[in-house]
Amino acid sequence: MHPRFTSCALGALAAALLASISVAGPAQAAVPARSASGSVTAWATALQSIPDMANPPPLYRTPDVAGRTVRQIVYPTVSGRGVRIRVSNVYGRGPLTLIDVALAQSAGGAATRPGTAVRMTFGGKPSVTLKPGAEVDSDWVQADLTAGEPYAISLTAGPRQTMTAWHRVANQVNYVSTEGDHAADTTSNAFLRKFTESAWVSGIDVRAPNAAAVAAIGDSITDGLRSSLNRNHRWPDAFARRLAQAGSTQTAVLNLGISGNRLLSDSPCYGEALDRRFDRDALGHAGVGAVILLIGINDINFASMPPRTGLDCDFPHTSVTARDLTDGYRRLIERAHRDGVRIYGATLTPASLPPAREAIRTAVNEWIRTSRAFDGVVDFDAALRDPAHPDRLQRRLDSGDHIHPNDEGYAAMAAAVPLQAIATAAHR
């Protein structure tokens, strides 16, 4: 059953244009982990810059958002009363202006349930402008959010706004309207453009005094690449469902994976190095008490990819050793512990690598299992590997590219997470 939102009706576009708040950058993490205010992040994503090119490849072409409403579908993983959203321009190349922002229950597709919309404000104003590098939390609004239910966030952009940052593999169909402010629309009529990325919103917090969050951070295997579109079959989704079914309804699971991401190197396409984004993307969300880290396979693999002219997403092609990766893990462990957060190391999954690269993967996995540097281990490698060919995924769990699991494989990963240990760590 869907709860009803209670707040003022959505204002007119003219009023939104007359009043705004401006936020400077660059920004630090806006909310400390395990906030004393009793809030927790119920949904989050990691943003990344879009390649700055006059004529980018089709995969990196953005929809026209100027003077239009972007409507994005999200699924919170914990319930709460009282809601705020975080708007981010951390990776933007110019100002981000939003003139109307609303949250409503989704009615499927781009439609919303009549009577459920609540307007989000920023310092009491209906619009906000963020300089590059900035992020801001909206004001709290009185509204109930229910875990596992779909909600639509509608953001009407300024008349000259462009999209220069996003989360590329949202694996969720989102929508862009025709021209005009359609944040209050309940029908899908104006939302003719579909896209499978998400933009501008990096988190949703709820008031939930007894809740805590687990941050799952990594690359495409955490991001859920090649899982079914619109089905929430990424491994963090499946783990959130496991927690709820086990009665741990006060534990949120946040997916901070970025497809193509590396531990040690930035990419023009695949986001900032995890070593650099960790504090904001994992530790910076409200209520985070535990982290599950799965990263390194792209550091190993991309070093051997041939350079490309034009857009080279694998740049820089930096060779890494097992020691390079484990030293990086130690830095993240130290930073998590500094903030009182438990961190669990996940073994790197099979990827049908050539022998030299496979030797690095197996050495890294041995260190994760035996060093006792992490607070615990999540053995995703053991959950997915073919017993007869341990450098390969089991055929029934392989999406077909021999690197990414299918839906069944992601479910097997979720089943391998030590549920009680992780939930207990998150709430310590």
C-alpha positions in Angstrom: 0.0 0.0 0.0 1.3 3.5 -0.9 1.4 6.2 1.8 0.0 9.6 1.1 2.3 12.6 0.9 1.2 15.7 2.9 2.5 19.1 1.9 1.7 22.2 0.0 0.6 22.0 -3.7 3.2 22.5 -6.3 3.7 26.2 -7.2 3.6 27.9 -10.6 6.6 28.2 -12.8 6.6 32.0 -12.5 6.9 31.8 -8.7 9.8 29.3 -9.0 11.6 31.7 -11.3 11.3 34.6 -8.9 12.9 33.0 -5.9 16.0 30.9 -5.8 18.9 29.9 -3.6 22.5 29.8 -5.0 25.0 27.3 -3.7 28.8 27.7 -4.2 31.3 24.9 -4.8 33.4 22.9 -4.5 31.6 20.7 -2.0 32.6 18.2 0.7 30.4 15.4 1.9 27.2 17.1 2.9 26.1 14.7 5.6 28.3 12.8 8.1 27.8 9.1 8.4 25.3 8.0 11.2 23.9 11.5 11.5 22.9 12.5 15.1 19.7 13.9 13.6 18.2 10.4 13.2 18.3 10.4 9.4 19.5 7.7 7.1 20.1 7.7 3.3 17.4 5.4 1.8 18.6 5.6 -1.8 21.7 6.8 -3.4 23.7 6.7 -6.6 27.2 7.7 -7.7 27.5 10.4 -10.3 30.2 10.8 -12.9 31.3 13.4 -15.5 30.1 13.0 -19.1 32.9 13.2 -21.7 33.3 16.8 -22.9 33.1 16.4 -26.7 31.5 18.3 -29.5 30.3 15.1 -31.1 30.4 12.2 -28.6 29.7 8.6 -29.5 26.0 7.7 -29.2 26.5 6.1 -25.7 27.5 9.5 -24.3 24.9 11.7 -25.9 22.6 13.4 -23.5 19.0 14.4 -23.8 18.0 18.0 -24.3 16.9 19.2 -20.8 16.8 23.0 -21.2 13.5 24.2 -19.8 12.2 20.7 -19.5 11.4 18.3 -16.7 13.5 15.3 -16.0 11.5 12.5 -14.1 13.5 9.8 -12.5 12.3 6.6 -10.8 13.9 5.5 -7.6 13.3 2.7 -5.0 14.2 3.5 -1.4 15.5 0.6 0.6 14.3 1.7 4.0 11.1 3.4 5.1 10.9 6.7 7.0 8.8 9.8 7.8 10.2 13.0 6.6 12.2 13.3 3.4 14.9 15.3 1.8 16.9 14.9 -1.4 20.5 15.7 -2.3 21.2 17.6 -5.5 24.7 17.4 -6.8 26.7 19.4 -9.3 30.0 17.9 -8.1 31.0 16.9 -11.7 29.2 19.6 -13.5 31.1 21.9 -16.0 28.7 24.8 -15.5 26.0 26.0 -13.1 23.1 23.7 -12.4 19.8 25.5 -12.1 16.6 23.7 -11.1 13.4 25.8 -11.0 10.9 23.2 -9.7 11.6 19.9 -7.9 8.9 17.5 -6.7 8.7 14.0 -5.3 5.6 11.7 -5.9 4.6 8.1 -5.8 5.1 6.5 -9.2 2.1 5.1 -10.9 4.1 3.2 -13.5 6.1 4.6 -16.4 6.3 8.4 -16.2 2.9 8.7 -14.5 2.5 9.6 -10.8 -0.3 9.0 -8.3 -2.6 12.0 -8.1 -2.5 13.8 -4.7 0.8 12.4 -3.7 3.2 15.1 -5.0 5.3 17.1 -2.5 7.4 20.1 -3.5 11.0 20.2 -2.4 12.5 23.5 -1.4 16.0 24.8 -0.8 16.4 27.2 2.1 12.6 27.8 1.8 12.9 28.6 -2.0 11.5 26.5 -4.8 14.5 26.8 -7.0 18.2 26.4 -6.6 21.4 27.1 -8.6 24.6 25.2 -7.8 28.0 26.2 -9.0 30.3 23.5 -10.4 31.6 21.3 -7.6 28.7 22.0 -5.3 26.0 19.8 -3.8 23.1 20.7 -1.5 20.4 19.0 0.6 16.8 20.1 0.2 14.8 21.2 3.1 13.0 18.4 5.0 9.4 17.9 4.0 6.7 16.0 5.9 6.2 12.9 3.8 6.3 9.1 4.3 8.5 6.9 2.1 8.1 3.1 2.0 10.9 0.8 1.2 10.7 -1.1 -2.1 8.0 1.2 -3.6 8.7 3.3 -6.7 8.9 7.1 -6.4 9.3 9.7 -9.1 11.6 12.7 -8.7 10.7 15.4 -11.1 13.3 18.2 -11.7 12.6 21.1 -14.0 15.8 22.6 -15.4 16.5 26.2 -16.2 16.1 27.5 -19.7 19.7 27.1 -20.7 20.6 24.0 -18.7 22.6 21.1 -20.1 23.5 17.8 -18.6 27.2 17.4 -18.1 27.2 14.7 -15.4 25.1 11.7 -14.7 25.0 8.1 -13.6 25.4 6.3 -16.9 24.1 2.8 -16.1 21.0 3.5 -14.1 19.4 0.3 -15.6 16.1 2.2 -15.1 14.0 3.9 -17.7 13.7 7.6 -16.8 12.0 10.4 -18.7 12.4 13.9 -20.1 9.4 16.1 -20.9 8.6 18.4 -23.7 9.3 22.1 -23.1 7.9 23.6 -19.9 7.5 22.8 -16.2 5.8 19.4 -15.9 6.9 18.6 -12.4 3.3 18.6 -11.2 1.9 16.5 -14.1 0.4 13.2 -13.0 0.1 11.8 -16.5 2.9 10.7 -18.7 1.7 12.7 -21.7 4.5 15.2 -21.7 7.2 12.7 -21.0 8.0 11.6 -24.5 11.8 11.1 -24.2 13.2 8.1 -22.4 16.8 7.6 -21.2 18.4 5.0 -19.0 20.8 7.2 -17.1 20.1 9.4 -14.1 21.2 12.9 -13.2 21.5 15.6 -10.5 20.1 13.6 -7.6 22.7 11.7 -5.6 20.7 10.7 -2.5 17.4 10.6 -0.7 17.4 10.8 3.1 14.5 9.8 5.4 13.9 10.3 9.1 14.3 6.9 10.7 15.9 7.1 14.1 16.7 3.3 14.4 17.9 2.8 10.8 21.4 2.4 9.4 22.9 2.0 5.9 25.2 -0.4 4.1 27.2 1.2 1.3 28.0 -1.1 -1.6 30.7 0.5 -3.7 32.6 -0.7 -6.7 32.4 -1.1 -10.5 30.0 -2.5 -13.0 29.4 -5.7 -11.1 28.0 -3.6 -8.2 26.3 -1.3 -10.7 24.4 -4.3 -12.1 25.5 -4.0 -15.7 23.7 -6.5 -17.9 21.0 -7.2 -15.3 17.4 -6.9 -16.5 16.2 -3.3 -17.2 13.6 -1.9 -14.7 13.7 -5.1 -12.6 16.1 -4.2 -9.7 18.1 -7.3 -10.1 21.5 -5.9 -9.2 23.2 -7.7 -6.3 22.6 -4.8 -3.8 18.9 -4.9 -4.7 18.7 -8.6 -4.0 20.6 -8.1 -0.8 18.2 -5.4 0.4 15.4 -7.8 -0.3 17.2 -10.5 1.8 17.5 -8.1 4.7 13.8 -7.1 4.5 12.7 -10.8 4.3 14.9 -11.6 7.3 13.2 -8.8 9.3 16.0 -6.3 9.1 13.8 -3.6 7.8 15.8 -0.8 9.4 18.9 -1.4 7.2 19.2 0.5 3.9 21.5 -0.7 1.1 23.0 2.0 -1.1 24.4 1.2 -4.5 27.5 3.3 -5.3 28.8 1.3 -8.2 30.0 2.9 -11.4 30.4 0.8 -14.5 34.1 0.8 -15.7 35.3 2.3 -12.4 38.8 1.7 -11.2 40.4 1.9 -7.7 43.5 3.8 -8.7 42.8 5.7 -12.0 40.2 8.3 -13.2 38.6 7.8 -16.5 37.1 10.2 -19.0 34.0 7.9 -19.2 34.0 5.7 -16.0 34.2 8.2 -13.2 36.7 9.4 -10.7 39.0 6.7 -9.1 37.3 5.0 -6.2 40.2 5.9 -4.0 39.3 9.6 -4.6 35.5 9.3 -4.5 35.3 6.9 -1.5 34.8 9.5 1.3 31.9 11.3 -0.5 30.2 8.4 -2.2 30.5 5.7 0.6 31.2 7.5 3.9 29.3 10.8 3.1 25.8 9.4 3.3 23.7 9.6 6.4 23.7 6.5 8.6 26.4 4.5 6.9 27.9 2.0 9.3 29.2 -0.7 7.0 30.8 -0.7 3.5 31.1 -3.6 1.0 34.0 -3.0 -1.4 34.3 -4.7 -4.7 36.9 -3.0 -7.0 40.0 -3.8 -9.0 39.2 -5.9 -12.0 39.2 -2.9 -14.3 42.6 -1.7 -12.9 43.9 -5.1 -13.9 42.2 -5.3 -17.3 42.3 -1.8 -18.7 46.1 -1.7 -18.5 46.3 -4.1 -21.4 43.6 -2.5 -23.6 45.0 -0.9 -26.8 44.8 2.9 -26.8 42.1 4.4 -28.9 42.1 7.6 -30.9 39.4 10.1 -30.0 37.6 9.1 -26.8 39.7 6.5 -25.0 37.6 5.5 -22.0 40.3 3.1 -20.7 42.9 5.9 -20.4 45.3 5.9 -18.6 46.5 2.4 -19.4 48.4 2.1 -16.1 49.8 -1.3 -15.2 49.1 -2.4 -11.7 50.4 -5.1 -9.4 48.5 -7.0 -6.7 50.4 -4.8 -4.2 49.2 -1.6 -5.8 45.6 -2.8 -5.3 46.1 -4.1 -1.8 47.8 -0.8 -0.8 44.8 1.0 -2.1 42.5 -1.2 -0.1 44.5 -0.4 3.0 44.0 3.3 2.5 40.2 2.8 2.2 40.2 0.6 5.3 42.0 3.3 7.3 39.6 6.0 6.2 36.5 3.9 7.0 37.9 3.0 10.4 38.7 6.7 11.0 35.0 7.3 10.7 34.0 4.4 12.8 32.7 2.4 9.8 33.2 -1.3 9.3 34.5 -2.3 5.8 34.1 -5.7 4.2 36.3 -6.8 1.3 34.8 -8.6 -1.6 36.9 -11.0 -3.7 37.2 -10.1 -7.4 35.0 -12.3 -9.6 36.1 -14.4 -12.5 36.6 -12.6 -15.8 38.2 -15.2 -18.1 41.5 -13.2 -18.0 44.7 -14.2 -19.7 47.2 -15.9 -17.4 49.2 -12.8 -16.3 46.2 -10.8 -15.4 44.5 -13.8 -13.8 47.6 -14.2 -11.6 47.1 -10.7 -10.2 43.4 -11.4 -9.6 44.1 -14.6 -7.7 46.9 -12.9 -5.6 44.5 -10.1 -4.7 41.8 -12.5 -3.7 44.2 -14.5 -1.5 45.2 -11.3 0.3 41.5 -10.3 0.8 40.8 -13.8 2.3 43.9 -14.1 4.5 45.3 -10.7 5.4 42.6 -10.0 8.0 42.9 -6.3 7.0 39.2 -6.0 6.3 36.6 -6.4 9.0 35.2 -9.3 7.1 35.2 -11.0 3.7 32.4 -11.4 1.1 33.6 -14.2 -1.2 31.9 -13.3 -4.5 34.6 -15.2 -6.4 33.6 -18.5 -4.7 29.9 -17.8 -5.3 30.3 -17.3 -9.1 33.3 -19.4 -10.2 33.1 -22.6 -12.2 34.6 -25.3 -10.0 36.2 -27.0 -13.0 37.5 -23.7 -14.4 37.9 -21.2 -11.5 39.0 -18.4 -13.8 35.6 -18.5 -15.4 32.0 -17.7 -14.3 29.6 -20.6 -14.0 27.8 -20.8 -17.3 24.4 -20.6 -15.8 25.4 -17.4 -13.9 27.1 -15.7 -16.9 25.3 -12.9 -18.8 27.2 -13.9 -21.9 30.2 -11.6 -21.8 32.1 -13.8 -19.4 32.6 -10.9 -17.0 29.2 -9.8 -15.7 26.7 -12.1 -14.0 23.1 -12.4 -15.2 20.2 -11.9 -12.9 20.7 -15.4 -11.4 24.4 -14.6 -10.9 23.6 -11.3 -9.1 21.2 -13.2 -6.8 23.9 -15.7 -6.0 26.2 -12.8 -5.1 23.5 -11.4 -2.7 23.1 -14.8 -1.2 26.9 -14.9 -0.4 26.8 -11.7 1.7 26.9 -12.6 5.4 23.6 -11.0 6.3 23.7 -11.0 10.1 27.3 -9.8 10.3 26.8 -6.9 7.8 23.5 -5.8 9.4 25.1 -5.9 12.9 28.1 -3.9 11.7 25.9 -1.3 10.1 24.0 -0.7 13.4 27.0 -0.6 15.7 
